[in-house]
Amino acid sequence: MTLFLRRSSIRIGHLAIGSLWVLSTLLPAQASTLLAAKGQVQIERNQKIVLASIGSVLREADTLMVEPDGEALVQFRDGAKILLRSNSRVNFEQLVQAGEFKNRKKTLKILKGGMRYVSAKVARQSNVVFVTRNVSVGIRGTDIEIVVAEDSQAGNPPGTYLKVNTGQAVLVGQDGTRVEVEPGQVAFGSEPELTPRGAVGVRRPAARRIESASPGVFRSGALDSLL
């Protein structure tokens, strides 16, 4: 395995907010590798927590944890990349990245915070599904962003927000409602609404498109340029 390493510092104004390490690597067969990080990044594996560093390999069932003001960029074997925002947690629930293409699959459970995922620029890609407590998201040749909002923020209710930058995605709510999302569109999923006994009216679906999310829900960071 050949590694090329470069270090640079990231600053906002006169305040240094950390160090950025960028790594380009040839990934082994089943590896998902930490390419770049800012701030404190940890891996939870077999009920133990270890500090992650550039080149750390993410395995099936691992949870990647990014502390406040941090970021982490991971590359999968097929070339796809996932960028975790600050204060985020993602569990690599299923990672089947070798063997026949029809059997390859990634299932990523977003436990907290936000992330951006960019599909690989290859003709055949692994099947990938994103799961939160509210929704599941499937994609086709996509650059997407997902945010799990635990509390109301700037008028946005708690739930899961999906934005498509390129490609297509399908958001499925807990009640089975499906929303197809095109580039530039935003969708939202939350707990299904309960209909009071005897109430008359239309029940709002758990999954739906929205005009936009308030500023601050989707945000870019220092590592977006590496995607």
C-alpha positions, 0 to 999 in steps of 0.5 A: 500500500502506497501512502502520500501524506500532506499536512496543512493548518486550517484557520478562520480569521486569526483563530486556528481551529485545528490541523488537517491531514490529507491522505491518498491511498490505494485501499485494500479489498474490504477497507473503508479508510479515514482519509482526512480529519479535523478535531477529535475523531473516535471509533467505537468497536466492540464496545471500546472507543479508540482514537482514529487517525489518518489511515484508520480502517473502518470495519462493519459494525464500527461507529465513527464519532466526530466531536464538536468542531471536528470533521471526518472524511472516509473513502470506501473501496468503490471510491465513494466518500462520506464526510461527517460533520461536527458532533456526528455519529454514523454506524457502519452497519453493513459493509459488503464491498467485495465479491459479486456486484449484486451482493455488495451493499453498504448500510449506514445508520446516522445516529446523530448530526449530519453527513455528506455522501458522494457516490463513486464515479464508476459504472457499477456501484455498491448498493447503499442505504442510509437509515435514521430513526425516522427514515431510510434513504436510497440513492442513484449516482448521487451527491446528497446531504443528510442531517438528523435534527434532534431538536427544533432549530430556527423554526425547523421541526426535529426529524431527518432532512435530505438534500440532493445536490446531484443524482436522485434519492428516495426518502421513505418514512416510517408510515411507508410514504415515499418521496423522490428527491431531485437535484436542488430539492429538500425532503423531510421525515419525522415521526408519523402523526397520530390522528385523534379518534373521530378527527376529520381531515388529511393526515400529514405524511411522515415523509414529504418534500419541503421548500427549503430548510432554514440556514444552518441545517445544511452547512459546509465545512473545511473538508468539502473541497476534498470530495 
